[in-house]
């Protein structure tokens, strides 16, 4: 009997008013959600705490590992409160921008910009509401700038402000982010997304905060949403666990017409670095209000899968949309179909394949061996999750299972393409480790006696020791020899 196709591309869903009740969380997980995103641009720490507790409880009841991604707000500039909650800005008119803490009106918009307004110069462009409204600076005034409205529209309270091409002199990790990060790590989030990353130094700053807090380092996702980040992709990837193509702010920064090429560049660069990449923003935007997607949205999702993205992310579709579960099901269906149309995607290879460390070389070899011997599955044993991440980057056509004794690693492997996480006991011998892994797979009827398995592990059972590859048939794993000798000794008369 042919096994059904197992979706390899991961689904990340943002939780919000439409989806953060325990019942709604359960429906999303059953529909196919692998990772839930908590957007710390909204909500309170108390509300996020409750959601984390509910996700953990629901996932445990469903016996499924679900990763929690904490998305830090970063130095996001926003319009303050507007009189009447919205204002219609008309093209050709003028408006003044300032950082005063007062209610905005049609004549004056007050923004939260951490001193960025003072860095503007005549001719600079300011975009509001995800780029739908465009202003051009005319002149500097005392306490602000005077602008002309190039493209008008309705602006609502708390909508975003972007100033492309201007060095705003602000850190990617704000005071609020540091506070939220400490809170999230204490709650035990599995992954952290850092917003508005410009260079590797931003990621290193986050790591230093984590170290000072004495917490284990989480799975770090750098969000690529600034033009200057594109010039430092390799260095950013070196320090990150993965990256996100944050197409919303990125499109405002570089222009919407450049986003497709930027997306392809980010995905290819991440694949070469053996790091996972999440494609986000407006994947199924129309499903916020409609029960079915547009054909263009379906093509967008399919193309992202074909390009090699590891995960697809829903934002407003699940956070505030009317059809959150339906949106997840659409992603699930389109991803499955796209994977079937492109079996065994080609790997973007390094220019110098000799420039590999031992775990990278072992995982690359596992892909070839699994295909050559007709393996039923590939098993990766990992403490930190790095071996599983390297295996995921190889796009192995067989089913891949990541075994770990660490609960956070078990959940964070939900971020990885094609890796099915398995939580096992900690062992002091490779033989005992393999025996439990086989037992777990057989109990779940994922393998049968005689199946060939490709095993990736270390000769010594400790962190970072992946250095060997084995081919075994199900049913031949034995208990450690010393245990069997003791049993035989007791049985003798």
Residue pairs with C-beta under 8 A, 6 or more apart in sequence:
5 336
5 339
5 340
6 399
6 418
6 420
7 32
7 332
7 335
7 336
7 339
8 335
8 339
8 417
8 418
9 305
9 309
9 310
9 311
9 312
9 335
9 338
9 339
9 417
10 34
10 35
10 278
10 310
10 311
10 312
10 414
10 415
10 416
10 417
11 32
11 33
11 34
11 35
11 311
11 312
11 313
11 314
11 328
11 331
11 332
11 335
12 33
12 34
12 35
12 36
12 37
12 69
12 278
12 280
12 311
12 312
12 313
12 314
13 19
13 28
13 33
13 35
13 36
13 37
13 313
13 314
13 318
13 324
13 328
14 36
14 37
14 38
14 39
14 71
14 313
14 314
14 315
14 316
14 318
14 319
15 25
15 36
15 37
15 38
15 51
15 55
15 318
15 319
16 39
16 42
16 316
16 318
16 319
16 320
17 319
17 320
18 24
18 318
18 319
18 320
18 321
18 322
18 324
19 25
19 28
19 318
19 319
19 324
20 47
20 51
20 54
21 54
22 54
22 57
22 58
24 324
25 36
25 51
25 54
25 55
25 58
26 58
26 61
26 62
27 324
27 325
28 36
28 318
28 324
28 325
28 328
29 58
29 59
29 62
29 64
29 66
30 62
31 325
31 328
31 329
31 332
32 328
32 329
32 331
32 332
33 66
33 328
34 66
34 67
34 311
34 414
34 415
35 66
35 67
35 68
35 69
35 191
35 311
35 414
35 415
36 51
36 55
36 66
36 67
36 68
36 69
37 69
37 71
37 193
37 313
37 315
38 48
38 51
38 52
38 68
38 69
38 70
38 71
38 184
38 189
39 71
39 315
39 319
40 48
40 70
40 71
40 72
40 73
40 177
40 180
40 184
41 71
41 73
41 76
45 180
45 183
48 183
48 184
48 187
49 187
52 68
52 187
52 188
52 189
55 66
55 68
58 66
59 65
59 66
65 410
65 411
65 413
65 414
65 421
65 423
66 411
66 414
67 190
67 191
67 219
67 411
67 412
67 413
67 414
67 415
68 188
68 189
68 190
68 191
68 411
69 189
69 190
69 191
69 192
69 193
69 221
69 415
70 180
70 181
70 184
70 189
70 191
70 192
70 193
70 218
71 192
71 193
71 195
71 223
72 173
72 177
72 180
72 181
72 192
72 193
72 194
72 195
73 174
73 176
73 177
73 180
73 195
74 172
74 173
74 174
74 177
74 194
74 195
74 196
74 223
75 114
75 168
75 170
75 171
75 172
75 174
75 195
75 196
76 160
76 195
76 196
77 111
77 112
77 113
77 114
77 116
77 160
77 161
77 162
77 163
78 111
78 112
78 158
78 159
78 160
78 161
79 104
79 109
79 110
79 111
79 112
79 128
79 155
79 156
79 157
79 158
79 159
79 160
79 161
80 101
80 102
80 103
80 104
80 109
80 110
80 111
80 112
80 157
80 158
81 103
81 104
81 157
81 158
82 103
82 104
82 105
82 109
82 155
82 156
82 157
83 103
83 104
83 105
85 156
85 157
86 154
86 155
86 156
86 157
87 104
87 105
87 106
87 154
87 155
88 106
88 152
88 153
88 154
88 155
89 95
89 106
89 128
89 133
89 149
89 152
89 153
89 154
89 155
90 149
90 152
91 149
91 150
91 151
91 152
92 148
92 149
92 152
93 148
93 149
93 152
94 138
94 146
94 147
94 148
94 149
95 106
95 107
95 108
95 109
95 135
95 147
95 149
96 107
96 108
96 109
96 141
96 144
96 145
96 146
96 147
97 108
97 109
97 110
97 111
97 117
97 120
97 126
97 135
97 144
97 145
97 147
98 108
98 109
98 110
98 111
98 117
98 143
98 144
98 145
99 110
99 111
99 112
99 113
99 115
99 117
99 143
99 144
100 110
100 143
100 144
101 110
102 110
103 110
104 110
104 157
108 144
109 128
109 155
111 117
111 161
113 161
113 168
114 168
114 170
114 174
115 169
115 170
116 163
116 166
116 168
116 169
116 170
117 144
117 145
119 166
119 167
119 168
119 169
120 126
120 137
120 140
120 145
120 163
120 166
121 137
121 140
122 137
122 138
122 139
122 140
123 136
123 137
124 136
124 137
124 163
124 165
124 166
125 134
125 135
125 136
125 137
125 150
125 163
125 164
125 165
126 134
126 135
126 136
126 137
126 147
126 161
126 162
126 163
127 133
127 134
127 135
127 161
127 162
127 163
127 164
127 252
128 134
128 135
128 155
128 159
128 160
128 161
128 162
129 153
129 154
129 155
129 156
129 159
129 160
130 159
130 160
130 248
130 249
130 251
130 252
131 162
131 251
131 252
131 256
132 151
132 153
133 149
133 151
133 152
133 153
133 155
134 149
134 150
134 151
135 147
135 148
135 149
135 150
136 147
136 148
136 150
137 145
137 146
137 147
138 145
138 146
138 147
138 148
139 145
139 146
140 146
160 249
160 252
162 249
162 252
162 253
164 227
164 252
164 253
164 254
165 227
171 202
171 205
172 194
172 195
172 196
172 197
172 198
172 202
172 205
173 181
173 194
173 202
173 205
173 206
173 209
177 194
177 195
178 209
181 192
181 206
181 209
181 210
181 213
182 209
182 213
184 192
185 192
185 210
185 213
185 215
185 218
186 215
188 408
189 218
190 218
190 219
190 408
190 411
190 412
190 414
191 218
191 219
191 220
191 221
191 241
191 412
191 415
192 206
192 218
192 219
192 220
192 221
193 221
193 222
193 223
193 244
194 202
194 203
194 206
194 220
194 221
194 222
194 223
195 223
195 225
195 246
196 202
196 223
196 225
196 226
196 249
197 203
197 222
197 223
197 224
197 225
197 226
197 229
197 236
198 226
198 228
198 229
198 232
199 228
199 229
199 232
199 235
199 236
200 232
200 235
200 236
200 238
200 239
202 222
202 236
203 220
203 222
203 236
203 239
203 240
204 239
206 220
207 217
207 220
207 239
210 217
210 218
211 217
216 408
218 408
218 412
219 241
219 242
219 385
219 412
219 415
220 239
220 240
220 241
220 242
221 240
221 241
221 242
221 243
221 244
221 278
221 415
222 229
222 236
222 237
222 239
222 240
222 242
222 243
222 244
223 243
223 244
223 246
224 230
224 233
224 236
224 243
224 244
224 245
224 246
224 250
224 262
224 266
225 246
225 248
225 249
225 250
225 253
226 249
226 250
226 253
227 253
227 254
229 236
230 254
230 262
230 265
230 266
233 243
233 265
233 266
233 269
234 269
234 273
236 243
237 243
237 269
237 270
237 273
237 275
238 273
240 275
241 275
241 276
241 389
241 415
242 270
242 275
242 276
242 277
242 278
242 310
242 389
242 415
243 266
243 270
243 275
243 276
243 277
243 278
244 277
244 278
244 279
244 280
244 313
245 262
245 263
245 266
245 267
245 277
245 278
245 279
245 280
245 281
245 309
246 280
246 281
247 259
247 263
247 279
247 280
247 281
247 282
248 280
248 281
248 282
250 259
250 262
251 258
251 259
251 281
254 262
263 279
263 304
263 307
264 307
266 277
267 277
267 279
267 304
267 307
267 308
267 309
268 307
268 308
268 348
270 276
270 277
271 277
271 308
271 347
271 348
271 393
272 348
272 349
272 350
274 360
274 389
274 390
274 393
275 389
275 393
276 310
276 311
276 389
276 392
276 393
276 415
276 416
276 417
277 308
277 309
277 310
277 311
278 309
278 310
278 311
278 312
278 313
278 415
279 304
279 309
279 311
279 312
279 313
280 312
280 313
280 315
281 313
281 315
282 315
283 297
283 300
283 301
283 304
283 312
283 313
283 314
283 317
283 331
284 293
284 297
284 301
284 314
284 317
284 327
284 330
284 331
285 297
285 316
285 317
286 293
286 294
286 297
287 293
287 297
287 317
287 321
287 323
287 326
287 327
287 330
288 316
288 317
288 320
288 321
288 322
288 323
289 321
289 322
290 323
291 322
291 323
291 326
292 326
292 330
293 327
293 330
298 330
298 334
301 312
301 330
301 331
301 334
301 335
301 338
302 334
302 337
302 338
304 312
305 312
305 334
305 335
305 338
305 339
305 342
306 338
306 341
306 342
306 345
308 345
308 348
308 395
310 392
310 415
310 416
310 417
311 415
311 417
312 331
312 335
314 324
314 327
314 328
314 331
317 323
317 324
317 327
318 324
318 327
318 328
321 327
343 397
344 395
344 397
345 395
347 393
347 394
347 395
350 356
356 364
358 466
358 467
359 386
359 387
359 390
359 464
359 466
359 467
360 390
362 456
362 466
362 467
362 468
362 469
363 380
363 387
363 390
363 391
363 393
363 394
363 456
363 466
364 394
365 469
366 378
366 380
366 391
366 394
366 396
366 454
366 456
366 469
367 378
367 394
367 395
367 396
369 375
369 454
369 469
369 471
370 378
370 396
370 397
370 398
370 454
371 397
371 398
373 452
373 454
373 471
374 452
375 398
375 451
375 452
375 453
375 454
375 471
376 398
376 399
376 447
376 451
376 452
376 453
376 474
377 398
377 399
377 400
377 401
377 441
377 446
377 447
377 451
377 453
377 454
378 391
378 396
378 398
378 399
378 400
378 401
378 453
378 454
378 455
378 456
379 400
379 401
379 403
379 437
379 453
379 454
379 455
379 456
379 457
380 387
380 388
380 391
380 400
380 401
380 402
380 403
380 419
380 456
380 457
380 466
381 387
381 403
381 404
381 433
381 437
381 455
381 456
381 457
381 458
381 466
382 388
382 402
382 403
382 404
382 409
382 466
383 404
383 405
383 406
383 409
383 462
383 463
383 464
384 406
384 409
384 463
384 464
385 402
385 404
385 409
385 412
385 413
385 416
386 464
386 466
387 402
387 456
387 466
388 400
388 402
388 404
388 413
388 416
388 419
388 421
389 416
391 400
391 402
391 419
391 456
392 400
392 416
392 417
392 418
392 419
393 417
395 417
395 418
396 418
398 454
399 418
399 420
399 446
400 418
400 419
400 420
401 419
401 420
401 421
401 422
401 437
401 441
401 446
402 410
402 413
402 416
402 419
402 420
402 421
402 422
403 422
403 424
403 433
403 437
403 440
404 410
404 413
404 421
404 422
404 423
404 424
405 423
405 424
405 425
405 426
405 427
407 423
410 421
410 422
410 423
411 421
413 419
413 421
414 421
422 437
422 440
424 433
424 436
424 437
424 440
425 436
427 433
427 436
427 461
428 461
429 461
429 480
430 457
430 458
430 459
430 461
431 477
431 478
431 479
431 480
431 481
432 479
432 480
433 457
433 461
434 455
434 457
434 472
434 477
435 477
435 478
435 479
438 447
438 453
438 474
438 475
438 477
441 447
441 474
442 448
442 449
442 474
447 453
447 474
448 474
449 474
449 475
450 473
450 474
450 475
451 473
451 474
452 471
452 472
452 473
452 474
453 471
453 472
453 473
453 474
454 469
454 470
454 471
455 469
455 470
455 471
455 472
456 466
456 468
456 469
457 466
457 468
457 470
458 464
458 465
458 466
458 467
458 468
459 465
459 467
459 468
478 484
